[in-house]
Amino acid sequence: MLDNCSEMVMNEPLILTLALDQVSSAFFNARRQQFFPPSINYLNAHLTLFHHLPQGQPEITMLLDSMQHPIIKLEVTEVVSIGKGVVYKLESSELRALHNLLGNKWQQWLTPQDKHSLWPHVTVQNKVTAQVAKQTLEELKNSFTPFVAYGLGLNLYVYKGGPWQFQKFYSFGNG
């Protein structure tokens, strides 16, 4: 039987996101504030790389601490529907390569969701009716122009059943 501390660690997985540049973050956050249902909007806009890494595995943070990686260029290519929400789709072969590298190193701990190929996106609306999502999609598409964003590093969080607790920023720019 697990003690309370061990159970808490198992029930509070780590989440790894790409830290975006200030201009792109402000752009996505403004849209998320405008379109995400306020009652469930616990977070700033983010690009999740891994949704459920276990706490208590030093190999995970050791790899992040030792990693050197250049800043990643991302193409924000379009606004797309996810049925009951809207996301901005991003493309980057560099980001896919980084995700594959980390995924291969952490294979033993990955959930089925995290074993899938990376689909880089930033969610600005979710858990609304299909009709509301369709209206948002049209509004955002009408004003959208593709642009470049930059991944400046990685952010590690602990999932707290809704909100996330920030743990550490791992800066790019090396390598």
Helices and strands as residue ranges (DSSP letters): H 4-11, E 14-20, H 22-35, G 38-40, E 47-53, H 58-66, E 72-81, E 86-91, H 93-105, G 107-109, H 112-115, E 121-125, H 130-143, E 147-159, E 164-171
